[in-house]
Amino acid sequence: MKIINGNITTPKGFKATGLASGIKQSGKPDLAILLSDTPASAAGVYTTNKTTAAPIRITREHLENPSLRGVVVNSGNANASTGKLGLENAVKMTEFAASKYSLNADDFAVASTGVIGVQLPLETIEAGIEQIEITEDGGSLFADAILTTDTFKKEVCVDVDGKYTIAGCAKGSGMIHPNMGTMLSFITTDASIHPTELHHLLKEVTDVTFNQITVDGDTSTNDTVVVLANGASGVEAGSEFKEALELVMGELARMIAKDGEGATKLIEVEVVNALDFSDARMAAKAVVGSSLVKAAMYGEDPNWGRIMCAVGYSGAEVDPDICDVDLQGIKVFENGTPIEFDVQAMSKELKKDFVKIVIDFKQGAEKGKAWGCDLTYDYVKINALYTT
């Protein structure tokens, strides 16, 4: 399998687009529709935040029958903490989309992202959906319309041995600490797969991709991942499907981490030789989520003590007296003891826009990775002025 140029409409039988309907005062694209030509097996995972946005509640209901025809999404307004009217508006979004394509409302998932606590401008959305014209090459327009504070579109497409394709897009820049199960991701494939198997694989792959990223430690009210598999290739997904799904979601996860609000560096933390997989994942995410580690990486400061501090409170089983730490390929801590390193070489390495931290537990054979970004002045500025 290989990554190719493409987007969510590259798999056969999908159409999409996005446009500026007027939800965002900036005039940027803010409304998008994805549609499968035929009913598709569908699965979703969602935020664990108990302040769950209205569209998630509706999408959950619609996925009780795990088949969908499409997704309708708006950006610029989260439709979260909006009460009964918010739920009614989320339903109406699916009704507007269904009416346009002569389908049923429960054929659509619905998602929203943006400011919390503001009612949707429903007339604007209805007018926008009436204007939308989906096309087979509209995937990138869809990916653009779901963005909020993102600085670039996040898209990836994988060709699976010439048999079928799987593609995805995502948005996410701030309020990123998914724990699902603000980020959204939509994945399409023309492979055929049973909904139960699709749901199982989606949850499993989410745990090692989207759930291993963090920008600021805030779990959004709106986190949603939806996968549609319409079988248009005529090929049944085999054992390779999980690897392909993980490749797509892993690439998207790293893009989100790299595009953290105000970020200048992508940080990858790998824990190796842990007692079990969950310990490795837990420790890696604690380190990449540490505000002190993130600030040190922004300042290009090799303050590795902050790394071991985060390992210690992560909850993982670890013996710090035997650990090693490598920062940018340079060993700074060995067998529980600080060691001298080339300060000039380290300074040069920390100026790069990709920082790799490896922590060796020396206890077992399991490993885990997590991704995040540095913490900058611009992150504070962006979020201090978000609604003003």
Secondary structure, 3 states (H helix, E strand, C coil): CEEECCCCCCCCCEEEEEECCCCCCCCCCCEEEEEEEEEEEEEEEECCCCCCCHHHHHHHHHCCCCEEEEEEEEEEECCCCCHHHHHHHHHHHHHHHHHHCCCCHHHEEEEEEEECCCCCCHHHHHHHHHHCCCECCCHHHHHHHCCCCCCCCEEEEEEECCCEEEEEEEECCCCCCCCCCCCEEEEEECCECCHHHHHHHHHHHHHHCHHHECCCCCCCCCCEEEEEECCCCCCECCCCHHHHHHHHHHHHHHHHHHCCCCCCCEEEEEEEEECCHHHHHHHHHHHHHCHHHHHHHHCCCCCCHHHHHHHHHCCCCCCCCCCEEEECCEEEEECCEECCCCHHHHHHHHCCCEEEEEEECCCCCEEEEEEEECCCHHHHHHHHCCCC
